[in-house]
Amino acid sequence: MKKRVALVLALALIGCSQQEDVQNAIKARLKDPGSAQFQRVVVSEKGDQACAIWNARNSFGGYGEWRATGLRKGAEGWQLADQDMAPERCTDAGMNAFDRFQKAQDDLNKALAR
């Protein structure tokens, strides 16, 4: 039982770190990173795709509309992939569906290479 609790806690901490990294990747591109607010950050099970719904102050000092942004994790960390993502895709189910799509595409490419 203690091992199971420790494993769940470790996985939760890894997930939090990934979410913070995603938030930091978005904040790095903002004029006022300290004003960033995040409604949702979702990382795929595979850990190489993520999305975030966020808002930050604009040049006039006010907040605009909430935006959904898709990100991909590469060798240099999280990179913006889709800056105008549909917010309804930014869910656990949406990210996991994307993982399954990527796997199917990889499997197809391997089969075609034979």
C-alpha positions as CSV (number, residue, x, y, z in Angstrom):
1,M,0.0,0.0,0.0
2,K,2.8,2.5,0.9
3,K,4.6,1.7,-2.4
4,R,1.4,2.4,-4.3
5,V,0.9,5.8,-2.5
6,A,4.5,6.7,-3.2
7,L,4.1,5.9,-6.9
8,V,1.0,7.9,-7.2
9,L,2.7,10.8,-5.5
10,A,5.7,10.6,-7.7
11,L,3.6,10.5,-10.9
12,A,1.6,13.6,-9.6
13,L,4.9,15.5,-9.0
14,I,6.1,14.6,-12.5
15,G,2.8,15.9,-13.9
16,C,3.1,19.1,-12.0
17,S,6.6,19.7,-13.3
18,Q,5.4,19.1,-16.9
19,Q,2.5,21.5,-16.4
20,E,4.9,24.2,-15.0
21,D,7.2,23.7,-17.9
22,V,4.3,24.2,-20.3
23,Q,3.3,27.4,-18.4
24,N,6.8,28.7,-18.5
25,A,7.1,28.1,-22.3
26,I,4.0,30.2,-22.8
27,K,5.1,32.9,-20.3
28,A,8.5,33.2,-22.1
29,R,6.7,34.6,-25.1
30,L,4.6,37.2,-23.3
31,K,5.3,41.0,-22.7
32,D,4.1,40.6,-19.1
33,P,4.7,37.0,-18.1
34,G,3.7,37.7,-14.5
35,S,0.2,38.5,-15.5
36,A,-0.4,35.1,-17.1
37,Q,-3.4,33.2,-15.8
38,F,-4.0,29.5,-16.7
39,Q,-7.5,28.0,-16.7
40,R,-6.2,24.6,-17.8
41,V,-3.0,22.8,-18.7
42,V,-3.2,19.3,-20.1
43,V,-0.2,17.1,-20.9
44,S,-0.7,13.9,-23.0
45,E,0.0,10.5,-21.4
46,K,3.0,10.1,-23.7
47,G,4.3,13.5,-22.4
48,D,5.3,15.0,-25.7
49,Q,2.1,17.0,-26.5
50,A,0.3,19.5,-24.3
51,C,-2.2,22.3,-24.4
52,A,-3.0,25.2,-22.2
53,I,-5.9,27.7,-21.9
54,W,-4.5,31.0,-20.8
55,N,-4.9,34.7,-20.6
56,A,-2.5,37.6,-20.0
57,R,-2.4,41.4,-20.0
58,N,-2.1,43.0,-23.4
59,S,-0.2,46.2,-24.4
60,F,-3.0,48.3,-23.0
61,G,-2.8,46.6,-19.5
62,G,-6.1,44.8,-19.8
63,Y,-6.9,41.2,-20.3
64,G,-8.3,39.9,-23.6
65,E,-10.0,36.6,-24.4
66,W,-8.9,33.3,-23.1
67,R,-6.6,31.5,-25.7
68,A,-5.9,27.8,-26.3
69,T,-2.4,26.9,-27.3
70,G,-1.0,23.5,-28.4
71,L,2.6,22.7,-27.6
72,R,5.1,19.9,-28.6
73,K,8.0,18.8,-26.5
74,G,11.3,18.4,-28.4
75,A,15.0,18.3,-27.7
76,E,14.9,22.0,-26.7
77,G,11.9,21.7,-24.4
78,W,8.3,22.8,-25.0
79,Q,7.6,24.7,-28.3
80,L,4.4,26.3,-29.5
81,A,2.8,24.2,-32.2
82,D,-0.8,25.6,-32.5
83,Q,-1.4,29.1,-31.2
84,D,-5.0,29.1,-32.2
85,M,-6.1,25.7,-31.0
86,A,-9.8,25.1,-30.4
87,P,-10.4,25.2,-26.6
88,E,-12.6,22.1,-26.7
89,R,-9.5,20.1,-27.9
90,C,-7.6,21.0,-24.7
91,T,-8.8,18.1,-22.6
92,D,-7.4,14.8,-21.3
93,A,-9.5,13.0,-23.9
94,G,-8.3,15.3,-26.7
95,M,-4.6,14.9,-25.8
96,N,-4.9,11.2,-25.5
97,A,-6.7,10.9,-28.8
98,F,-3.8,12.9,-30.3
99,D,-1.4,10.3,-28.8
100,R,-3.4,7.5,-30.4
101,F,-3.4,9.3,-33.7
102,Q,0.4,9.8,-33.6
103,K,0.9,6.1,-32.7
104,A,-1.3,5.0,-35.6
105,Q,0.6,7.3,-38.0
106,D,4.0,6.0,-36.7
107,D,2.8,2.4,-37.2
108,L,1.6,3.2,-40.7
109,N,5.0,4.8,-41.6
110,K,6.8,1.7,-40.3
111,A,4.6,-0.6,-42.3
112,L,5.1,1.4,-45.5
113,A,8.9,1.4,-45.0
114,R,9.1,-2.4,-45.1
